[in-house]
Amino acid sequence: LALDRLAREHHVVNYRCVDVSKQKVEAIMVKTWGYGLGLDPCSHNGPLIRKSNENARHDGIQLQGPLASADPAFVYQRAIDNSVENDLVMDIRVPVFGARIPFVYLKYRPMASRFSNTNTRARMEETAAVLSPAEQQNILRFCSAMGLDYGELDILRDRQDQKLYVV
């Protein structure tokens, strides 16, 4: 392939980023952060999220576990409480440029449409105002392990444990 030949002699942006499935994101999250979102829906007792394994589908739904069976086309994740105020949830969109996170976006939408891609409002913030230095380093390690040189991540901060989760 032409891209393979080019990559032998030049840096090709995101050349190593060949799998952005939710299963891959989970595996790299566990590897770089030491924890993740995945769970066994047939043994988990309580709320859980079911999403397509494909990226950018915005088809998540909340279910109550345990489930009778699991569909291999989906991933099953712990429900994150990223609520903020007035029945809104907040996602943190993190642009990454090589080894830099120049700023972040805070994206807000109603709890009822938490899995959509339509925001009620969004605003830019300085990286250090939202992410600690250790969190920034973990994000950059995650991107390196994914092979992501340039891109944007959606990250949730859980209100209960204050941890970040790459979704």
DSSP file (Angstrom, degrees, kcal/mol; ACC not computed):
  #  RESIDUE AA STRUCTURE BP1 BP2  ACC     N-H-->O    O-->H-N    N-H-->O    O-->H-N    TCO  KAPPA ALPHA  PHI   PSI    X-CA   Y-CA   Z-CA
    1    1 A L     >        0   0    0      0, 0.0     4,-2.0     0, 0.0     5,-0.2   0.000 360.0 360.0 360.0 147.4    0.0    0.0    0.0
    2    2 A A  H  >  +     0   0    0      1,-0.2     4,-2.5     2,-0.2     5,-0.2   0.876 360.0  54.1 -62.3 -39.2    1.1    3.5   -0.7
    3    3 A L  H  > S+     0   0    0      2,-0.2     4,-2.4     1,-0.2    -1,-0.2   0.892 107.0  51.1 -65.1 -39.7    0.5    4.6    2.9
    4    4 A D  H  > S+     0   0    0      2,-0.2     4,-1.0     1,-0.2    -1,-0.2   0.921 111.4  47.8 -62.3 -44.1    2.7    1.9    4.2
    5    5 A R  H >X S+     0   0    0     -4,-2.0     4,-0.6     1,-0.2     3,-0.6   0.919 112.5  49.1 -62.8 -43.4    5.5    2.9    1.9
    6    6 A L  H >X S+     0   0    0     -4,-2.5     4,-2.0     1,-0.2     3,-1.2   0.902 106.5  56.2 -62.4 -41.8    5.1    6.5    2.8
    7    7 A A  H 3< S+     0   0    0     -4,-2.4    -1,-0.2     1,-0.3    -2,-0.2   0.716  95.6  66.3 -67.3 -20.7    5.2    5.7    6.6
    8    8 A R  H << S+     0   0    0     -4,-1.0    -1,-0.3    -3,-0.6    -2,-0.2   0.809 118.5  22.2 -67.7 -28.3    8.5    4.0    6.2
    9    9 A E  H << S+     0   0    0     -3,-1.2     2,-0.3    -4,-0.6    -2,-0.2   0.579 126.3  38.2-115.5 -14.3   10.2    7.3    5.4
   10   10 A H  S  < S-     0   0    0     -4,-2.0     2,-0.6    -5,-0.1    -1,-0.1  -0.937  83.4-100.4-138.2 157.2    7.8    9.9    6.8
   11   11 A H        -     0   0    0     -2,-0.3     2,-0.6    -3,-0.1    -3,-0.1  -0.697  36.1-162.0 -76.5 122.1    5.7   10.5    9.8
   12   12 A V    >   -     0   0    0     -2,-0.6     3,-2.0    -5,-0.1     4,-0.3  -0.939  24.4-117.7-108.2 117.5    2.1    9.8    8.8
   13   13 A V  T 3  S-     0   0    0     -2,-0.6   135,-0.1     1,-0.3    -2,-0.0  -0.297  92.5  -3.3 -58.8 130.2   -0.4   11.3   11.3
   14   14 A N  T >  S+     0   0    0      1,-0.1     3,-1.3   133,-0.1    -1,-0.3   0.652  85.8 142.2  62.6  19.8   -2.5    8.6   13.0
   15   15 A Y  T <  S+     0   0    0     -3,-2.0    -2,-0.1     1,-0.3    -1,-0.1   0.867  73.6  45.0 -57.9 -37.7   -0.9    5.9   11.0
   16   16 A R  T 3  S+     0   0    0    131,-0.4     2,-1.4    -4,-0.3    -1,-0.3   0.515  89.6  93.4 -85.1  -4.6   -0.9    3.5   14.0
   17   17 A C    <   +     0   0    0     -3,-1.3   130,-0.1   130,-0.7    -1,-0.1  -0.655  42.1 138.5 -91.7  84.2   -4.5    4.4   14.9
   18   18 A V        +     0   0    0     -2,-1.4     2,-0.4   128,-0.2    -1,-0.2   0.529  59.4  47.7-107.5  -9.1   -6.3    1.6   13.1
   19   19 A D        +     0   0    0    127,-0.3    -1,-0.2    -3,-0.2    -3,-0.0  -0.929  45.1 162.0-139.5 111.4   -9.0    0.5   15.6
   20   20 A V        +     0   0    0     -2,-0.4    -1,-0.1    -3,-0.1    -3,-0.0   0.035  33.3 137.9-114.2  24.3  -11.2    3.0   17.5
   21   21 A S     >  -     0   0    0      1,-0.1     4,-2.5    33,-0.1    33,-0.2  -0.248  67.6-113.6 -64.9 158.8  -13.9    0.5   18.5
   22   22 A K  H  > S+     0   0    0     31,-2.7     4,-2.4     1,-0.2     5,-0.2   0.831 117.8  56.9 -65.0 -31.7  -15.2    0.8   22.0
   23   23 A Q  H  > S+     0   0    0     30,-0.3     4,-2.2     2,-0.2    -1,-0.2   0.910 109.2  45.6 -64.6 -40.8  -13.6   -2.6   22.9
   24   24 A K  H  > S+     0   0    0      2,-0.2     4,-2.6     1,-0.2     5,-0.3   0.919 111.5  51.7 -66.8 -44.1  -10.2   -1.2   21.9
   25   25 A V  H  X S+     0   0    0     -4,-2.5     4,-2.5     1,-0.2    -2,-0.2   0.916 111.0  49.1 -58.5 -43.4  -10.8    2.0   23.8
   26   26 A E  H  X S+     0   0    0     -4,-2.4     4,-2.6     2,-0.2     5,-0.2   0.931 110.6  49.6 -61.7 -46.6  -11.7    0.0   26.9
   27   27 A A  H  X S+     0   0    0     -4,-2.2     4,-2.0     1,-0.2    -2,-0.2   0.909 114.7  43.8 -61.3 -42.9   -8.6   -2.2   26.6
   28   28 A I  H  X S+     0   0    0     -4,-2.6     4,-2.7     2,-0.2     5,-0.3   0.862 111.0  55.4 -71.5 -35.3   -6.3    0.8   26.2
   29   29 A M  H  X>S+     0   0    0     -4,-2.5     4,-2.9    -5,-0.3     5,-0.8   0.943 110.8  44.4 -59.9 -48.2   -8.1    2.6   29.0
   30   30 A V  H  X5S+     0   0    0     -4,-2.6     4,-1.2     3,-0.2    -2,-0.2   0.909 114.9  49.9 -63.3 -41.4   -7.5   -0.3   31.4
   31   31 A K  H  <5S+     0   0    0     -4,-2.0    -2,-0.2    -5,-0.2    -1,-0.2   0.903 122.9  28.8 -64.3 -42.9   -3.9   -0.6   30.2
   32   32 A T  H  <5S+     0   0    0     -4,-2.7    -2,-0.2    -5,-0.1    -3,-0.2   0.784 132.8  29.9 -94.4 -28.9   -3.0    3.1   30.6
   33   33 A W  H  <5S-     0   0    0     -4,-2.9    -3,-0.2    -5,-0.3    -2,-0.2   0.676  96.2-125.4-103.9 -22.1   -5.3    4.2   33.5
   34   34 A G  S  <<S+     0   0    0     -4,-1.2     2,-0.3    -5,-0.8    -4,-0.2   0.501  84.1  57.4  87.9   3.5   -5.6    0.9   35.4
   35   35 A Y        +     0   0    0     -6,-0.7    -2,-0.3    -9,-0.1     2,-0.2  -0.968  58.7 177.7-154.9 166.6   -9.4    0.9   35.3
   36   36 A G        -     0   0    0     -2,-0.3   -10,-0.1     2,-0.1    -9,-0.1  -0.817  38.4-103.2-154.6-165.6  -12.2    1.0   32.8
   37   37 A L  S    S+     0   0    0     -2,-0.2    41,-2.7   129,-0.1    -1,-0.0   0.618  71.3 116.6-105.2 -19.9  -16.0    1.0   32.1
   38   38 A G  B     +A   77   0A   0     39,-0.2     2,-0.3   -15,-0.1    39,-0.2  -0.116  33.9 166.1 -63.1 148.3  -16.6   -2.6   30.9
   39   39 A L        -     0   0    0     37,-1.8    37,-0.3     5,-0.0     3,-0.0  -0.974  43.5-101.4-152.3 164.6  -18.7   -5.0   32.8
   40   40 A D    >>  -     0   0    0     -2,-0.3     4,-2.1     1,-0.1     3,-1.4  -0.821  28.4-159.9 -89.4 109.9  -20.4   -8.4   32.4
   41   41 A P  T 34 S+     0   0    0      0, 0.0    26,-3.3     0, 0.0    -1,-0.1   0.700  87.4  59.6 -67.8 -17.5  -24.1   -7.5   31.7
   42   42 A C  T 34 S+     0   0    0     24,-0.3    -2,-0.0     1,-0.1    28,-0.0   0.640 118.2  28.1 -85.4 -14.4  -25.3  -11.0   32.7
   43   43 A S  T <4 S+     0   0    0     -3,-1.4     2,-0.3    23,-0.1    -1,-0.1   0.558  94.3 103.2-118.3 -15.0  -23.8  -10.8   36.2
   44   44 A H     <  -     0   0    0     -4,-2.1     2,-0.7     1,-0.1    23,-0.1  -0.552  57.1-154.2 -73.7 127.7  -23.9   -7.0   36.9
   45   45 A N        +     0   0    0     -2,-0.3    -1,-0.1    21,-0.1    -3,-0.1  -0.886  60.1  26.9-105.2 105.7  -26.8   -6.1   39.2
   46   46 A G  E    S-B   65   0A   0     19,-1.3    19,-3.6    -2,-0.7    17,-0.1  -0.879 102.5 -17.2 140.0-171.5  -27.9   -2.5   38.6
   47   47 A P  E     +B   64   0A   0      0, 0.0    32,-0.7     0, 0.0     2,-0.3  -0.355  60.4 169.2 -68.1 144.9  -27.9    0.2   35.9
   48   48 A L  E     -BC  63  78A   0     15,-2.4    15,-3.0    30,-0.2     2,-0.4  -0.966  28.9-122.9-149.5 162.5  -25.6   -0.3   32.9
   49   49 A I  E     -BC  62  77A   0     28,-3.1    28,-2.9    -2,-0.3     2,-0.5  -0.919  15.2-159.4-112.8 134.0  -25.1    1.2   29.4
   50   50 A R  E     +BC  61  76A   0     11,-2.7    11,-1.9    -2,-0.4     2,-0.3  -0.964  20.8 166.9-112.4 127.8  -25.3   -0.7   26.2
   51   51 A K  E     - C   0  75A   0     24,-2.2    24,-3.1    -2,-0.5     9,-0.1  -0.965  41.6 -96.9-136.5 152.0  -23.6    0.8   23.1
   52   52 A S  E     - C   0  74A   0     -2,-0.3    22,-0.2    22,-0.2     5,-0.2  -0.395  31.1-128.4 -59.7 143.7  -22.6   -0.3   19.7
   53   53 A N  S    S+     0   0    0     20,-2.1   -31,-2.7   -32,-0.1   -30,-0.3   0.741  85.8  93.5 -67.4 -22.1  -19.0   -1.4   19.6
   54   54 A E  S >  S-     0   0    0     19,-0.3     3,-0.7   -33,-0.2     2,-0.1  -0.433  84.9-109.5 -72.6 146.1  -18.6    0.9   16.5
   55   55 A N  T 3  S+     0   0    0      1,-0.2    -1,-0.1    -2,-0.1   -34,-0.1  -0.429  91.1  14.6 -75.2 149.0  -17.4    4.5   17.2
   56   56 A A  T 3  S+     0   0    0     -2,-0.1    -1,-0.2     1,-0.1    61,-0.0   0.709  80.3 124.6  66.0  27.0  -19.7    7.5   16.8
   57   57 A R    <   -     0   0    0     -3,-0.7    -2,-0.1    -5,-0.2    -1,-0.1   0.781  52.3-155.5 -85.0 -28.1  -23.0    5.6   16.7
   58   58 A H        +     0   0    0     -6,-0.1    59,-0.1     1,-0.1    57,-0.1   0.891  51.2 129.0  54.0  43.8  -24.6    7.6   19.5
   59   59 A D        +     0   0    0     -7,-0.1    -1,-0.1    57,-0.1    57,-0.1   0.078  25.8 144.0-115.9  21.9  -26.9    4.6   20.2
   60   60 A G        -     0   0    0     55,-0.3     2,-0.3    -9,-0.1    -9,-0.2  -0.309  23.1-178.1 -64.9 143.8  -26.4    4.1   23.9
   61   61 A I  E     -B   50   0A   0    -11,-1.9   -11,-2.7    54,-0.0     2,-0.5  -0.991  25.6-122.7-138.6 148.8  -29.3    3.1   26.1
   62   62 A Q  E     +B   49   0A   0     -2,-0.3     2,-0.3   -13,-0.2   -13,-0.2  -0.794  34.9 176.1 -93.1 132.0  -29.5    2.5   29.8
   63   63 A L  E     -B   48   0A   0    -15,-3.0   -15,-2.4    -2,-0.5     2,-0.5  -0.767  30.4-115.7-124.7 170.4  -30.6   -0.9   30.9
   64   64 A Q  E     -B   47   0A   0     -2,-0.3   -19,-0.1   -17,-0.2   -15,-0.0  -0.955  48.2-105.4-112.4 122.1  -31.0   -2.7   34.3
   65   65 A G  E    S+B   46   0A   0    -19,-3.6   -19,-1.3    -2,-0.5     2,-0.1  -0.535  85.6  61.3 -93.4 162.9  -28.8   -5.7   34.9
   66   66 A P        -     0   0    0      0, 0.0   -24,-0.3     0, 0.0     2,-0.2   0.410  69.5-162.3 -81.8 149.5  -28.4   -8.5   35.1
   67   67 A L        -     0   0    0    -26,-3.3     3,-0.1    -2,-0.1    -2,-0.1  -0.633  25.0-126.7 -93.1 155.9  -29.4   -9.2   31.5
   68   68 A A  S    S-     0   0    0     -2,-0.2     2,-0.3     1,-0.2    -1,-0.1   0.825  89.2  -3.5 -69.7 -32.0  -30.4  -12.7   30.3
   69   69 A S        -     0   0    0    -28,-0.1     2,-0.4     2,-0.0    -1,-0.2  -0.977  66.3-124.6-155.6 164.2  -27.8  -12.5   27.5
   70   70 A A        -     0   0    0     -2,-0.3     6,-0.0    -3,-0.1   -30,-0.0  -0.943  17.5-137.3-116.8 137.0  -25.3  -10.3   25.9
   71   71 A D    >   -     0   0    0     -2,-0.4     3,-2.0     1,-0.1    -2,-0.0  -0.830  11.0-144.9 -91.3 122.2  -25.2   -9.3   22.2
   72   72 A P  T 3  S+     0   0    0      0, 0.0    -1,-0.1     0, 0.0   -19,-0.0   0.627  94.9  69.4 -65.9 -11.9  -21.6   -9.4   20.9
   73   73 A A  T 3  S+     0   0    0    -21,-0.1   -20,-2.1   -20,-0.0   -19,-0.3   0.569 100.6  57.9 -78.3  -7.7  -22.3   -6.4   18.6
   74   74 A F  E <  S- C   0  52A   0     -3,-2.0     2,-0.3   -22,-0.2   -22,-0.2  -0.796  72.8-136.9-120.5 160.2  -22.5   -4.2   21.7
   75   75 A V  E     - C   0  51A   0    -24,-3.1   -24,-2.2    -2,-0.3     2,-0.5  -0.863  16.8-144.0-109.0 153.7  -20.3   -3.3   24.6
   76   76 A Y  E     + C   0  50A   0     -2,-0.3   -37,-1.8   -37,-0.3     2,-0.3  -0.979  24.6 178.9-122.2 125.9  -21.7   -3.1   28.1
   77   77 A Q  E     -AC  38  49A   0    -28,-2.9   -28,-3.1    -2,-0.5   -39,-0.2  -0.867  34.5 -95.3-130.5 157.0  -20.4   -0.4   30.4
   78   78 A R  E     - C   0  48A   0    -41,-2.7     2,-0.5    -2,-0.3   -30,-0.2  -0.411  49.0-107.8 -62.7 143.4  -20.9    1.0   33.9
   79   79 A A        -     0   0    0    -32,-0.7     2,-0.4    -2,-0.1    -1,-0.1  -0.678  34.4-149.2 -78.9 122.5  -23.3    3.9   34.1
   80   80 A I        -     0   0    0     -2,-0.5     2,-1.2    78,-0.0    77,-0.1  -0.781   7.6-139.2 -95.6 134.6  -21.3    7.1   34.7
   81   81 A D        +     0   0    0     -2,-0.4    78,-3.1     1,-0.1    79,-0.2  -0.757  39.3 154.0 -92.7  91.2  -22.9   10.0   36.6
   82   82 A N        +     0   0    0     -2,-1.2     8,-2.4    76,-0.2    -1,-0.1  -0.017  24.9 139.3-105.9  28.9  -21.7   13.0   34.7
   83   83 A S  B     +D   89   0B   0      6,-0.2     6,-0.3     1,-0.1     3,-0.1  -0.394  22.0 170.6 -71.6 150.4  -24.7   15.1   35.7
   84   84 A V        -     0   0    0      4,-2.9     2,-0.3     1,-0.3    -1,-0.1   0.562  49.9 -26.6-123.4 -80.8  -24.0   18.7   36.6
   85   85 A E  S >  S+     0   0    0      1,-0.1     3,-1.3     3,-0.0    -1,-0.3  -0.964 111.5  14.5-141.8 157.8  -27.0   21.1   37.1
   86   86 A N  T 3  S-     0   0    0     -2,-0.3    -1,-0.1     1,-0.3     3,-0.1   0.850 128.6 -54.7  48.5  45.6  -30.6   21.4   36.0
   87   87 A D  T 3  S+     0   0    0      1,-0.2    24,-2.7    -3,-0.1     2,-0.3   0.815 105.8 134.9  60.3  33.1  -30.9   17.9   34.7
   88   88 A L  E <   - E   0 110B   0     -3,-1.3    -4,-2.9    22,-0.2     2,-0.3  -0.831  43.6-150.4-109.8 150.8  -27.9   18.4   32.4
   89   89 A V  E     -DE  83 109B   0     20,-2.8    20,-1.7    -2,-0.3     2,-0.4  -0.842  12.1-144.4-111.3 157.6  -24.9   16.1   31.8
   90   90 A M  E     - E   0 108B   0     -8,-2.4    67,-0.5    -2,-0.3     2,-0.3  -0.986  10.5-169.0-128.5 127.3  -21.4   17.3   30.8
   91   91 A D  E     - E   0 107B   0     16,-2.5    16,-2.8    -2,-0.4     2,-0.6  -0.837  18.2-137.5-104.4 149.2  -18.9   15.7   28.5
   92   92 A I  E     -FE 155 106B   0     63,-3.2    63,-2.6    -2,-0.3     2,-0.6  -0.943  13.2-158.3-107.9 114.9  -15.3   16.8   28.2
   93   93 A R  E     -FE 154 105B   0     12,-2.5    12,-2.6    -2,-0.6    61,-0.2  -0.841  10.2-165.1 -93.4 123.0  -14.1   17.0   24.6
   94   94 A V  E     -F  153   0B   0     59,-3.0    59,-2.2    -2,-0.6     2,-0.3  -0.905   6.2-156.8-116.9 105.3  -10.3   16.8   24.6
   95   95 A P  E     -F  152   0B   0      0, 0.0     2,-0.4     0, 0.0     8,-0.3  -0.625  12.0-160.3 -77.0 138.2   -8.5   17.8   21.5
   96   96 A V  E     -F  151   0B   0     55,-3.4    55,-1.9    -2,-0.3     2,-0.5  -0.984  14.4-176.7-124.6 127.7   -5.0   16.3   21.3
   97   97 A F  E >   -FG 150 100B   0      3,-2.7     3,-1.1    -2,-0.4     2,-0.5  -0.879  66.5 -64.1-122.7  94.5   -2.2   17.6   19.0
   98   98 A G  T 3  S-     0   0    0     51,-3.5    45,-0.1    -2,-0.5    46,-0.0  -0.504 121.3 -12.2  63.7-116.3    0.8   15.3   19.4
   99   99 A A  T 3  S+     0   0    0     -2,-0.5     2,-0.4    -3,-0.1    -1,-0.3  -0.033 122.0  91.8-105.0  29.6    1.9   15.7   23.0
  100  100 A R  B <   -G   97   0B   0     -3,-1.1    -3,-2.7    40,-0.1     3,-0.1  -0.961  49.8-168.7-128.6 143.1   -0.3   18.7   23.7
  101  101 A I        -     0   0    0     -2,-0.4    26,-0.2    -5,-0.2    -5,-0.2  -0.876  16.8-178.2-120.3  93.0   -3.8   19.3   24.9
  102  102 A P        -     0   0    0      0, 0.0    25,-0.4     0, 0.0     2,-0.3   0.763  61.0 -28.1 -71.8 -25.7   -4.2   23.0   24.1
  103  103 A F        -     0   0    0     -8,-0.3     2,-0.3    23,-0.2    23,-0.2  -0.946  60.0-125.9-169.7 175.5   -7.7   23.4   25.6
  104  104 A V  E     - H   0 125B   0     21,-2.3    21,-2.8    -2,-0.3     2,-0.4  -0.958  11.6-135.6-134.2 157.0  -10.9   21.5   26.3
  105  105 A Y  E     -EH  93 124B   0    -12,-2.6   -12,-2.5    -2,-0.3     2,-0.6  -0.918  10.1-149.5-106.4 139.4  -14.6   21.9   25.4
  106  106 A L  E     -EH  92 123B   0     17,-3.1    17,-1.9    -2,-0.4     2,-0.5  -0.959  17.9-163.7-105.6 120.9  -17.3   21.3   28.0
  107  107 A K  E     -EH  91 122B   0    -16,-2.8   -16,-2.5    -2,-0.6     2,-0.4  -0.907   3.2-165.4-111.9 129.5  -20.4   20.0   26.2
  108  108 A Y  E     +EH  90 121B   0     13,-2.9    12,-3.0    -2,-0.5    13,-1.3  -0.907  15.5 156.9-117.5 140.2  -23.8   20.1   28.0
  109  109 A R  E     -E   89   0B   0    -20,-1.7   -20,-2.8    -2,-0.4    10,-0.1  -0.974  47.2 -80.6-152.3 161.2  -27.0   18.3   27.0
  110  110 A P  E >   -E   88   0B   0      0, 0.0     3,-1.5     0, 0.0   -22,-0.2  -0.328  36.5-122.3 -64.7 145.9  -30.2   17.2   28.8
  111  111 A M  G >  S+     0   0    0    -24,-2.7     3,-1.6     1,-0.3     4,-0.2   0.860 111.6  62.6 -53.3 -38.3  -30.0   14.0   30.7
  112  112 A A  G 3  S+     0   0    0    -25,-0.3    -1,-0.3     1,-0.3     3,-0.2   0.739 113.3  33.7 -64.2 -23.2  -32.9   12.6   28.6
  113  113 A S  G X  S+     0   0    0     -3,-1.5     3,-1.8     1,-0.1    -1,-0.3  -0.131  77.2 135.3-121.5  37.3  -30.7   12.9   25.5
  114  114 A R  T <  S+     0   0    0     -3,-1.6    -1,-0.1     1,-0.3    -2,-0.1   0.725  71.8  50.3 -61.5 -24.6  -27.3   12.1   27.1
  115  115 A F  T 3  S+     0   0    0    -55,-0.2   -55,-0.3    -4,-0.2    -1,-0.3   0.419  92.5  95.2 -96.1   2.1  -26.3    9.7   24.3
  116  116 A S  S <  S-     0   0    0     -3,-1.8   -58,-0.1     2,-0.1   -57,-0.1  -0.210  75.4-130.3 -80.5 179.2  -27.0   12.1   21.4
  117  117 A N  S    S+     0   0    0    -59,-0.1     2,-0.6     2,-0.1    -1,-0.1   0.098  76.3 104.2-115.5  19.2  -24.5   14.4   19.8
  118  118 A T        -     0   0    0     -5,-0.3     2,-0.3     2,-0.0    -2,-0.1  -0.909  57.6-157.7-106.4 117.4  -26.7   17.5   20.0
  119  119 A N        -     0   0    0     -2,-0.6   -10,-0.3     1,-0.1     3,-0.1  -0.662  22.4-148.9 -97.7 148.1  -25.5   19.8   22.8
  120  120 A T  S    S-     0   0    0    -12,-3.0     2,-0.3     1,-0.4   -11,-0.2   0.867  85.7 -18.8 -74.7 -40.7  -27.5   22.5   24.6
  121  121 A R  E     -H  108   0B   0    -13,-1.3   -13,-2.9    -3,-0.1    -1,-0.4  -0.977  60.6-163.5-159.1 163.0  -24.4   24.5   25.0
  122  122 A A  E     -H  107   0B   0     -2,-0.3     2,-0.3   -15,-0.2   -15,-0.2  -0.987   6.3-174.5-148.3 151.9  -20.6   24.2   24.8
  123  123 A R  E     -H  106   0B   0    -17,-1.9   -17,-3.1    -2,-0.3     2,-0.3  -0.997  23.7-119.9-148.5 151.1  -17.7   26.3   26.0
  124  124 A M  E     -H  105   0B   0     -2,-0.3     2,-0.3   -19,-0.2   -19,-0.2  -0.648  31.1-177.4 -87.3 145.6  -14.0   26.2   25.8
  125  125 A E  E     -H  104   0B   0    -21,-2.8   -21,-2.3    -2,-0.3     2,-0.2  -0.960  35.2 -95.5-136.9 156.1  -11.9   26.1   28.9
  126  126 A E    >>  -     0   0    0     -2,-0.3     3,-1.2   -23,-0.2     4,-0.6  -0.515  37.4-123.2 -67.8 141.3   -8.2   26.1   29.7
  127  127 A T  H >> S+     0   0    0    -25,-0.4     4,-3.0     1,-0.3     3,-1.7   0.902 109.1  53.6 -54.1 -48.0   -6.9   22.6   30.0
  128  128 A A  H 34 S+     0   0    0      1,-0.3    -1,-0.3     2,-0.2   -25,-0.0   0.701 100.4  62.2 -66.1 -19.5   -5.5   23.1   33.5
  129  129 A A  H <4 S+     0   0    0     -3,-1.2    -1,-0.3     1,-0.1    -2,-0.2   0.685 120.0  23.5 -76.6 -17.2   -8.8   24.4   34.8
  130  130 A V  H << S+     0   0    0     -3,-1.7     2,-0.4    -4,-0.6    -2,-0.2   0.715 121.7  47.4-116.7 -35.9  -10.5   21.0   34.0
  131  131 A L  S  < S-     0   0    0     -4,-3.0    -1,-0.3    -5,-0.2   -27,-0.0  -0.935  72.5-132.1-120.4 132.5   -7.7   18.4   34.0
  132  132 A S     >  -     0   0    0     -2,-0.4     4,-2.5     1,-0.1     5,-0.2  -0.308  33.9-105.8 -70.2 162.7   -5.0   17.8   36.6
  133  133 A P  H  > S+     0   0    0      0, 0.0     4,-2.2     0, 0.0     5,-0.2   0.898 123.5  50.8 -56.5 -40.3   -1.4   17.3   35.3
  134  134 A A  H  > S+     0   0    0      2,-0.2     4,-2.2     1,-0.2     5,-0.2   0.902 110.0  49.5 -65.2 -40.6   -1.7   13.6   36.1
  135  135 A E  H  > S+     0   0    0      2,-0.2     4,-2.3     1,-0.2    -1,-0.2   0.903 109.7  51.7 -64.6 -40.8   -4.9   13.3   34.1
  136  136 A Q  H  X S+     0   0    0     -4,-2.5     4,-2.2     1,-0.2    -2,-0.2   0.918 109.9  49.2 -61.4 -43.2   -3.3   15.1   31.2
  137  137 A Q  H  X S+     0   0    0     -4,-2.2     4,-2.4     1,-0.2    -2,-0.2   0.903 110.4  50.7 -63.4 -41.2   -0.4   12.7   31.2
  138  138 A N  H  X S+     0   0    0     -4,-2.2     4,-2.5     2,-0.2    -1,-0.2   0.896 109.5  51.1 -63.5 -39.4   -2.8    9.7   31.3
  139  139 A I  H  X S+     0   0    0     -4,-2.3     4,-2.5     2,-0.2    -2,-0.2   0.925 111.4  47.0 -63.4 -44.0   -4.7   11.1   28.4
  140  140 A L  H  X S+     0   0    0     -4,-2.2     4,-2.3     2,-0.2    -2,-0.2   0.875 112.2  50.0 -67.3 -36.9   -1.5   11.5   26.4
  141  141 A R  H  X S+     0   0    0     -4,-2.4     4,-2.4     2,-0.2    -2,-0.2   0.901 110.4  51.3 -65.5 -40.3   -0.4    8.0   27.3
  142  142 A F  H  X S+     0   0    0     -4,-2.5     4,-2.0     2,-0.2    -2,-0.2   0.944 110.5  48.1 -59.0 -49.2   -3.8    6.7   26.2
  143  143 A C  H  X>S+     0   0    0     -4,-2.5     5,-2.7     1,-0.2     4,-1.1   0.902 110.8  50.9 -61.4 -41.9   -3.5    8.5   22.9
  144  144 A S  H ><5S+     0   0    0     -4,-2.3     3,-0.6     1,-0.2    -1,-0.2   0.923 110.4  48.8 -61.0 -44.2    0.0    7.1   22.3
  145  145 A A  H 3<5S+     0   0    0     -4,-2.4    -1,-0.2     1,-0.2    -2,-0.2   0.823 112.1  49.4 -66.2 -30.7   -1.1    3.6   23.1
  146  146 A M  H 3<5S-     0   0    0     -4,-2.0  -127,-0.3    -5,-0.2    -1,-0.2   0.660 113.8-119.1 -78.3 -16.8   -4.0    4.1   20.6
  147  147 A G  T <<5 +     0   0    0     -4,-1.1     2,-0.8    -3,-0.6  -130,-0.7   0.692  62.2 151.5  82.6  19.6   -1.7    5.4   18.0
  148  148 A L      < +     0   0    0     -5,-2.7    -1,-0.2    -6,-0.2     3,-0.1  -0.775  16.6 164.5 -93.0 108.9   -3.6    8.7   18.0
  149  149 A D  S    S+     0   0    0     -2,-0.8   -51,-3.5     1,-0.3     2,-0.4   0.798  74.9  14.9 -87.4 -34.8   -1.3   11.6   17.0
  150  150 A Y  E    S+F   97   0B   0    -53,-0.2    -1,-0.3    -7,-0.1     2,-0.3  -0.992  90.2  86.0-145.1 129.9   -4.1   14.1   16.3
  151  151 A G  E     -F   96   0B   0    -55,-1.9   -55,-3.4    -2,-0.4     2,-0.4  -0.982  61.5 -87.0 167.9-170.6   -7.8   13.8   17.3
  152  152 A E  E     -F   95   0B   0     -2,-0.3     2,-0.4   -57,-0.3    -2,-0.0  -0.988  27.6-155.4-131.9 140.6  -10.4   14.5   19.9
  153  153 A L  E     -F   94   0B   0    -59,-2.2   -59,-3.0    -2,-0.4     2,-0.6  -0.873  12.4-138.4-112.3 145.3  -11.5   12.3   22.8
  154  154 A D  E     +F   93   0B   0     -2,-0.4    13,-2.8   -61,-0.2     2,-0.4  -0.929  30.8 179.7 -99.7 126.0  -14.8   12.3   24.6
  155  155 A I  E     -FI  92 166B   0    -63,-2.6   -63,-3.2    -2,-0.6     2,-0.4  -0.971  15.2-155.5-130.9 140.5  -14.3   11.9   28.3
  156  156 A L  E     - I   0 165B   0      9,-2.6     9,-2.3    -2,-0.4     2,-0.6  -0.916   7.4-147.9-114.4 142.8  -16.7   11.8   31.3
  157  157 A R  E     - I   0 164B   0    -67,-0.5     2,-0.4    -2,-0.4     7,-0.2  -0.956  20.8-135.1-107.4 121.7  -15.9   12.7   34.9
  158  158 A D     >  -     0   0    0      5,-2.3     4,-2.1    -2,-0.6   -76,-0.2  -0.607   2.4-147.9 -77.7 128.7  -18.0   10.6   37.3
  159  159 A R  T  4 S+     0   0    0    -78,-3.1    -1,-0.1    -2,-0.4   -77,-0.1   0.809  94.6  52.8 -64.3 -29.8  -19.5   12.7   40.1
  160  160 A Q  T  4 S+     0   0    0    -79,-0.2    -1,-0.2     1,-0.1   -78,-0.0   0.956 127.7  13.7 -76.0 -51.2  -19.2    9.8   42.5
  161  161 A D  T  4 S-     0   0    0      2,-0.1    -2,-0.2     0, 0.0    -1,-0.1   0.510  89.9-133.3-105.2  -5.3  -15.5    8.8   42.2
  162  162 A Q     <  +     0   0    0     -4,-2.1     2,-0.1     1,-0.2    -3,-0.1   0.557  58.8 139.7  64.5  10.1  -14.3   11.9   40.3
  163  163 A K        -     0   0    0     -5,-0.1    -5,-2.3     1,-0.1     2,-0.3  -0.454  52.8-120.3 -80.5 157.2  -12.4    9.7   37.9
  164  164 A L  E     -I  157   0B   0     -7,-0.2     2,-0.4    -2,-0.1    -7,-0.2  -0.739  23.2-165.3 -94.2 146.3  -12.2   10.3   34.2
  165  165 A Y  E     -I  156   0B   0     -9,-2.3    -9,-2.6    -2,-0.3     2,-0.5  -0.977  15.1-139.9-135.7 119.9  -13.5    7.7   31.7
  166  166 A V  E      I  155   0B   0     -2,-0.4   -11,-0.2   -11,-0.2  -129,-0.1  -0.681 360.0 360.0 -78.3 123.1  -12.6    7.8   28.0
  167  167 A V              0   0    0    -13,-2.8   -12,-0.2    -2,-0.5    -1,-0.1   0.379 360.0 360.0-115.1 360.0  -15.8    6.9   26.0
